[in-house]
């Protein structure tokens, strides 16, 4: 793709990167076949290629985002299926992230939209506020029918029962069982430890059982992905710096072999910290160090070689590979191999490359499209006749569980069970 940025524009390092990305696009259209919104809507403007044209025009002419551009960029899930398909290696992730920053700084959204986005950006990354909001949502269920569509989605997110915060989420060190093989830091996250605290508990048990000393670093918190995908660059970079500082302190204190993340959406972001903070004279180098140490929990367990704790009852597992897992981090076979090694019969649904519609806060900001994608995903999963559905991302877990009676668990919960831990609560 030809570009025509001015010499003055090319003084901006972000424009230099955007220019390089745009020039790699050859208009082939392979991305349209795997883009969830194009598959649903059939509109070129809702395909990666169409969005790239709009971003190019917006950036080249250095003009404020139009209502049309915002509409179609907002519809993008950032699932990154297009990057897996693209034969030219177009870095769509960083291009659309740049576009969202531009939108945030040049476009004034309607008041309701602004308020909802501010609410989500304030509440979801803060576990205490998020827990409080879910209690409020439960109380608001009787009035759900009177509320606008997007508020209905927030109420639907509230679980039927709220679990207590897990003790393992506080800063501390868990000793390895037997010989210590690795020292790792576990990112406990934000929304996940409210919605499903059992995931972090299972992760700690699994890793310590396999010889890992597990550190919960003081000061580490939300990865920043939620605000990052809203174009709120300053808030995202602040979250990244906070985590980098927390983990660098542990690196300097006793060294780390890995920083383990058990929510693949967070993992994709943490692995990108080096890029996000590339221009920061203080945090750029430490961020690159942290990004290089970031690992999904299944990557670490693959290295450790899973030891099973005994025979489990035969069980068919439908594995849903989160977009952030398969497209963002390019982790495809590892989680499935672990589940098979643990003794489960693993099946993959048709259209496994398509998003379930969760995509961070997408299911709240774009409920109609998210609902269609969820229903499509659940049909494909249920056609495998599984006894349980496994995934590696909390957003997918909650999204899928809201539409099926089949138990939905995190992959690490099954691996913990198979290697001697307790059976996940929602498996009968």
C-alpha positions as CSV (number, residue, x, y, z in Angstrom):
1,X,0.0,0.0,0.0
2,X,1.4,3.4,-1.0
3,X,1.4,6.1,1.7
4,X,2.0,9.8,1.5
5,X,2.9,11.1,5.0
6,X,4.7,14.5,4.9
7,X,8.3,14.9,6.1
8,X,6.9,16.8,9.1
9,X,4.6,13.9,10.0
10,X,7.4,11.4,9.7
11,X,9.2,13.2,12.6
12,X,6.7,11.5,14.8
13,X,8.0,8.0,15.8
14,X,4.4,6.7,16.0
15,X,3.7,7.8,12.4
16,X,6.9,6.1,11.3
17,X,5.6,2.8,12.7
18,X,2.2,3.3,11.3
19,X,3.7,4.1,7.9
20,X,5.7,0.9,7.9
21,X,2.7,-1.2,8.9
22,X,0.5,0.4,6.2
23,X,3.0,-0.2,3.5
24,X,3.0,-4.0,4.2
25,X,-0.7,-4.3,3.3
26,X,-1.1,-5.6,-0.3
27,X,-5.0,-5.4,-0.4
28,X,-5.2,-9.2,-0.8
29,X,-8.3,-9.6,1.3
30,X,-7.3,-12.8,3.0
31,X,-8.2,-11.1,6.3
32,X,-11.8,-10.8,5.4
33,X,-12.4,-14.5,5.6
34,X,-11.4,-14.7,9.2
35,X,-12.6,-11.4,10.6
36,X,-15.6,-12.0,12.9
37,X,-17.3,-8.7,12.1
38,X,-16.9,-9.1,8.3
39,X,-18.2,-12.7,8.6
40,X,-21.3,-11.4,10.5
41,X,-22.0,-8.2,8.6
42,X,-20.4,-8.6,5.1
43,X,-19.4,-4.9,5.1
44,X,-15.9,-4.0,3.8
45,X,-15.7,-1.2,6.4
46,X,-16.0,-3.9,9.1
47,X,-13.1,-5.9,7.7
48,X,-9.4,-5.3,8.6
49,X,-8.7,-4.2,5.1
50,X,-11.5,-1.7,5.2
51,X,-10.4,-0.4,8.6
52,X,-6.8,-0.1,7.4
53,X,-8.0,2.2,4.5
54,X,-9.9,4.4,7.0
55,X,-7.0,4.6,9.4
56,X,-4.6,5.5,6.5
57,X,-6.8,8.3,5.4
58,X,-7.3,9.6,8.9
59,X,-3.6,9.6,9.8
60,X,-2.3,10.8,6.5
61,X,-4.6,13.8,6.5
62,X,-4.1,14.3,10.2
63,X,-7.8,14.9,10.7
64,X,-10.1,14.2,13.6
65,X,-11.8,10.9,13.6
66,X,-15.2,11.0,12.0
67,X,-18.3,9.3,13.3
68,X,-18.1,6.7,10.5
69,X,-14.5,5.8,11.3
70,X,-15.2,5.6,15.1
71,X,-18.2,3.3,14.4
72,X,-16.2,0.8,12.4
73,X,-13.1,0.9,14.6
74,X,-15.2,0.4,17.7
75,X,-16.7,-2.7,16.1
76,X,-13.2,-4.2,15.8
77,X,-12.7,-6.9,18.5
78,X,-8.9,-6.7,18.4
79,X,-9.1,-10.5,18.1
80,X,-6.1,-10.4,15.8
81,X,-7.4,-13.3,13.7
82,X,-6.4,-11.2,10.7
83,X,-2.8,-11.2,11.8
84,X,-2.7,-15.0,11.8
85,X,-4.2,-15.0,8.3
86,X,-2.2,-12.2,6.8
87,X,0.5,-13.4,4.4
88,X,2.3,-10.1,4.4
89,X,2.8,-9.8,8.2
90,X,0.8,-6.6,8.6
91,X,1.0,-5.6,12.3
92,X,-2.7,-4.8,12.6
93,X,-2.6,-4.8,16.4
94,X,-0.3,-1.8,16.8
95,X,-2.0,0.0,13.9
96,X,-5.5,-0.2,15.4
97,X,-4.1,0.7,18.9
98,X,-2.6,3.8,17.3
99,X,-6.0,4.6,15.7
100,X,-7.8,4.3,19.0
101,X,-5.4,6.7,20.7
102,X,-6.1,9.1,17.8
103,X,-9.9,8.6,18.2
104,X,-9.7,9.2,22.0
105,X,-7.9,12.5,21.5
106,X,-9.9,13.9,18.5
107,X,-13.4,12.6,18.8
108,X,-16.1,13.6,21.3
109,X,-18.4,10.7,22.0
110,X,-22.0,11.0,23.0
111,X,-22.4,11.6,26.7
112,X,-23.8,8.2,27.5
113,X,-20.9,6.5,25.7
114,X,-18.3,8.7,27.5
115,X,-19.9,7.9,30.9
116,X,-20.0,4.2,30.3
117,X,-16.4,4.0,29.1
118,X,-15.3,6.0,32.1
119,X,-17.2,3.7,34.4
120,X,-15.7,0.6,32.9
121,X,-12.2,2.1,33.0
122,X,-12.5,3.0,36.6
123,X,-14.3,0.0,38.0
124,X,-13.1,-3.2,36.2
125,X,-9.4,-2.8,36.8
126,X,-10.0,-2.2,40.5
127,X,-11.0,-5.5,42.3
128,X,-12.6,-3.8,45.3
129,X,-14.8,-1.5,43.1
130,X,-15.5,-4.3,40.6
131,X,-16.7,-6.6,43.4
132,X,-18.9,-3.9,44.8
133,X,-20.4,-3.2,41.3
134,X,-21.2,-6.9,40.8
135,X,-23.1,-6.9,44.1
136,X,-25.0,-3.8,42.9
137,X,-25.7,-5.5,39.6
138,X,-27.2,-8.5,41.4
139,X,-29.5,-6.2,43.3
140,X,-30.5,-4.6,40.0
141,X,-31.6,-7.8,38.3
142,X,-35.3,-7.3,39.0
143,X,-35.1,-4.0,37.0
144,X,-33.1,-5.4,34.1
145,X,-35.9,-5.1,31.6
146,X,-36.2,-1.4,32.2
147,X,-32.5,-0.7,31.4
148,X,-30.7,0.1,28.1
149,X,-29.1,-2.7,26.3
150,X,-25.5,-2.1,27.4
151,X,-26.5,-1.8,31.1
152,X,-28.4,-5.1,30.7
153,X,-25.1,-6.7,29.7
154,X,-23.4,-5.4,32.8
155,X,-26.1,-6.9,35.0
156,X,-25.9,-10.2,33.1
157,X,-22.2,-10.4,34.0
158,X,-22.9,-10.6,37.7
159,X,-22.5,-14.2,38.9
160,X,-25.3,-15.9,40.8
161,X,-23.0,-16.1,43.8
162,X,-20.0,-14.1,44.8
163,X,-16.9,-16.0,46.1
164,X,-14.6,-14.5,48.7
165,X,-11.3,-13.1,47.6
166,X,-8.6,-15.8,47.5
167,X,-5.9,-15.6,50.2
168,X,-3.3,-16.3,47.5
169,X,-4.0,-12.9,45.8
170,X,-2.1,-11.0,48.5
171,X,1.6,-10.2,48.2
172,X,3.5,-13.3,49.5
173,X,5.7,-16.2,48.6
174,X,4.6,-19.8,48.1
175,X,7.4,-22.3,48.5
176,X,8.0,-25.0,45.9
177,X,7.1,-28.6,46.9
178,X,10.3,-30.6,46.9
179,X,13.3,-29.3,44.9
180,X,12.9,-25.7,43.6
181,X,13.2,-25.7,39.9
182,X,12.0,-22.2,39.1
183,X,11.2,-18.9,40.8
184,X,8.3,-17.2,39.1
185,X,6.0,-14.2,39.7
186,X,2.3,-14.8,39.2
187,X,0.2,-12.0,37.9
188,X,-3.1,-12.2,39.9
189,X,-4.9,-9.7,37.7
190,X,-8.0,-7.7,38.4
191,X,-11.4,-8.9,37.1
192,X,-10.4,-12.6,37.2
193,X,-9.7,-12.7,40.9
194,X,-13.2,-11.3,41.5
195,X,-15.1,-13.4,38.9
196,X,-13.2,-16.7,39.5
197,X,-10.7,-16.7,42.4
198,X,-10.3,-20.5,42.0
199,X,-8.2,-19.9,38.9
200,X,-5.3,-18.2,40.8
201,X,-5.6,-20.8,43.6
202,X,-5.3,-23.7,41.1
203,X,-2.4,-21.9,39.4
204,X,-0.5,-21.6,42.7
205,X,-1.1,-25.3,43.6
206,X,-0.1,-26.5,40.1
207,X,3.1,-24.5,39.9
208,X,4.3,-25.2,43.5
209,X,3.5,-28.9,43.0
210,X,5.9,-28.9,40.0
211,X,8.8,-27.2,41.8
212,X,8.1,-23.5,41.4
213,X,8.5,-20.9,44.1
214,X,5.6,-18.6,43.4
215,X,5.9,-14.9,44.2
216,X,2.9,-12.5,44.3
217,X,4.7,-9.2,43.8
218,X,3.7,-6.2,46.0
219,X,2.2,-3.4,43.9
220,X,1.4,-5.4,40.8
221,X,-2.1,-5.0,39.5
222,X,-4.2,-4.6,36.3
223,X,-2.2,-5.1,33.1
224,X,-3.7,-2.1,31.5
225,X,-5.3,-3.9,28.6
226,X,-8.8,-2.6,29.2
227,X,-7.9,1.1,29.0
228,X,-5.3,0.4,26.3
229,X,-8.0,-0.9,24.0
230,X,-10.1,2.2,24.7
231,X,-7.3,4.4,23.4
232,X,-6.6,5.7,26.9
233,X,-2.8,5.7,26.4
234,X,-1.7,7.5,29.5
235,X,-3.7,5.2,31.8
236,X,-2.5,2.1,30.0
237,X,1.2,3.2,30.2
238,X,0.8,4.0,33.9
239,X,-0.5,0.5,34.6
240,X,2.4,-1.0,32.7
241,X,4.9,1.1,34.6
242,X,3.4,0.0,37.9
243,X,3.7,-3.6,37.0
244,X,7.2,-3.3,35.6
245,X,8.3,-1.6,38.8
246,X,6.8,-4.4,41.0
247,X,8.3,-7.2,39.0
248,X,11.7,-5.5,38.5
249,X,11.9,-5.3,42.3
250,X,11.4,-9.1,42.5
251,X,14.0,-9.6,39.7
252,X,16.5,-7.5,41.7
253,X,15.5,-9.2,45.0
254,X,15.9,-12.9,44.0
255,X,15.7,-13.2,40.3
256,X,12.8,-14.5,38.2
257,X,12.7,-17.3,35.7
258,X,9.3,-16.2,34.4
259,X,6.3,-13.9,35.0
260,X,3.3,-16.1,34.7
261,X,0.0,-14.9,33.5
262,X,-3.1,-17.1,33.5
263,X,-5.4,-14.7,31.6
264,X,-4.3,-14.8,28.0
265,X,-5.8,-11.3,27.3
266,X,-3.5,-9.9,29.9
267,X,-0.6,-12.0,28.7
268,X,-0.8,-10.5,25.2
269,X,-0.5,-7.0,26.7
270,X,2.3,-7.8,29.2
271,X,4.3,-9.4,26.4
272,X,3.9,-6.1,24.5
273,X,5.2,-3.9,27.4
274,X,8.5,-3.4,25.6
275,X,6.8,-1.9,22.6
276,X,4.3,0.1,24.7
277,X,7.1,1.8,26.7
278,X,9.7,1.8,24.0
279,X,10.1,5.6,24.1
280,X,10.2,5.9,27.9
281,X,13.8,6.8,28.9
282,X,13.3,5.3,32.4
283,X,11.0,2.3,31.9
284,X,11.8,1.3,28.3
285,X,14.6,-1.1,29.1
286,X,13.0,-2.6,32.3
287,X,9.7,-3.1,30.3
288,X,11.6,-5.0,27.6
289,X,13.0,-7.2,30.4
290,X,9.6,-7.9,31.8
291,X,8.0,-8.6,28.4
292,X,10.8,-11.1,27.7
293,X,10.0,-13.0,30.9
294,X,6.2,-13.0,30.4
295,X,4.7,-16.5,29.9
296,X,1.3,-18.0,29.8
297,X,0.9,-20.6,32.5
298,X,0.6,-23.4,30.0
299,X,4.0,-22.4,28.5
300,X,5.6,-22.9,31.9
301,X,3.8,-26.1,32.6
302,X,4.9,-27.5,29.2
303,X,8.5,-26.7,30.2
304,X,8.0,-28.4,33.6
305,X,6.5,-31.5,32.1
306,X,3.1,-32.1,33.7
307,X,3.0,-35.0,36.2
308,X,-0.5,-36.5,36.6
309,X,-1.7,-37.5,40.0
310,X,-3.8,-40.6,39.1
311,X,-6.6,-41.8,36.9
312,X,-9.4,-39.4,36.3
313,X,-12.8,-40.4,35.0
314,X,-13.0,-40.3,31.2
315,X,-14.0,-36.8,30.2
316,X,-14.6,-35.1,26.9
317,X,-13.3,-31.5,26.9
318,X,-14.1,-29.0,24.2
319,X,-11.2,-26.6,24.1
320,X,-11.9,-23.0,23.2
321,X,-8.7,-21.2,22.3
322,X,-9.0,-17.6,23.2
323,X,-8.1,-15.1,20.5
324,X,-5.5,-13.6,22.7
325,X,-4.0,-17.1,23.1
326,X,-4.0,-18.3,19.5
327,X,-3.7,-15.0,17.6
328,X,-2.2,-12.6,20.1
329,X,0.5,-15.0,21.6
330,X,0.5,-17.7,18.9
331,X,0.0,-20.4,21.4
332,X,-2.0,-23.1,19.7
333,X,-0.9,-26.7,20.4
334,X,0.6,-26.4,24.0
335,X,-2.7,-26.2,26.0
336,X,-4.3,-29.0,24.0
337,X,-1.3,-31.3,24.5
338,X,-1.3,-30.6,28.2
339,X,-5.0,-31.5,28.5
340,X,-4.5,-34.7,26.4
341,X,-1.5,-35.6,28.5
342,X,-3.6,-35.1,31.6
343,X,-6.0,-37.8,30.3
344,X,-8.8,-35.7,28.8
345,X,-10.3,-36.4,25.4
346,X,-9.9,-33.0,23.7
347,X,-12.1,-31.8,20.9
348,X,-12.0,-28.5,19.0
349,X,-15.1,-26.7,17.7
350,X,-15.7,-25.7,14.1
351,X,-14.7,-22.0,13.5
352,X,-12.2,-22.2,16.3
353,X,-10.5,-19.1,14.9
354,X,-13.5,-16.9,15.4
355,X,-13.9,-14.8,18.6
356,X,-16.6,-15.6,21.2
357,X,-17.5,-11.9,21.5
358,X,-16.0,-11.2,24.9
359,X,-12.9,-9.3,23.8
360,X,-12.3,-7.3,27.0
361,X,-15.3,-5.0,27.4
362,X,-16.6,-5.6,23.8
363,X,-19.5,-7.6,25.1
364,X,-20.6,-4.5,27.1
365,X,-19.9,-1.9,24.5
366,X,-21.1,-3.8,21.5
367,X,-23.7,-6.2,23.0
368,X,-25.6,-7.0,19.8
369,X,-22.5,-8.2,17.8
370,X,-21.0,-9.9,20.9
371,X,-24.3,-11.8,21.5
372,X,-24.3,-13.1,17.9
373,X,-20.7,-14.2,18.2
374,X,-21.4,-15.9,21.5
375,X,-24.3,-17.8,20.2
376,X,-22.3,-18.9,17.2
377,X,-19.5,-20.1,19.4
378,X,-21.7,-22.0,21.8
379,X,-23.4,-23.8,19.0
380,X,-20.0,-25.0,17.7
381,X,-18.9,-26.0,21.1
382,X,-22.0,-27.9,22.0
383,X,-21.8,-29.8,18.7
384,X,-18.8,-31.5,20.2
385,X,-21.0,-33.0,23.0
386,X,-18.4,-32.2,25.7
387,X,-18.8,-32.8,29.4
388,X,-16.8,-29.6,30.1
389,X,-15.5,-26.6,28.1
390,X,-12.0,-25.3,28.8
391,X,-10.4,-22.0,28.0
392,X,-7.4,-19.9,29.1
393,X,-9.0,-16.5,29.4
394,X,-11.5,-15.3,32.0
395,X,-13.4,-13.1,29.5
396,X,-14.1,-16.0,27.3
397,X,-15.0,-18.2,30.3
398,X,-17.6,-15.8,31.5
399,X,-19.0,-15.0,28.0
400,X,-19.4,-18.7,27.1
401,X,-20.7,-19.8,30.5
402,X,-23.5,-17.2,30.2
403,X,-25.0,-19.1,27.3
404,X,-24.6,-22.8,28.1
405,X,-25.4,-25.3,30.9
406,X,-22.1,-27.1,30.2
407,X,-19.5,-26.4,32.9
408,X,-16.9,-23.9,31.7
409,X,-13.5,-23.9,33.4
410,X,-10.0,-22.5,33.0
411,X,-7.5,-24.9,31.5
412,X,-5.3,-24.6,34.6
413,X,-8.2,-25.9,36.8
414,X,-8.3,-29.1,34.9
415,X,-4.5,-29.5,34.9
416,X,-4.5,-28.9,38.7
417,X,-7.2,-31.5,39.2
418,X,-5.3,-34.0,37.0
419,X,-2.1,-33.6,38.9
420,X,-3.6,-34.0,42.4
421,X,-5.6,-30.9,43.1
422,X,-9.4,-30.7,43.9
423,X,-12.1,-31.2,41.3
424,X,-13.3,-27.8,39.9
425,X,-16.4,-26.8,41.8
426,X,-18.7,-26.6,38.9
427,X,-17.9,-30.1,37.5
428,X,-20.4,-32.6,38.9
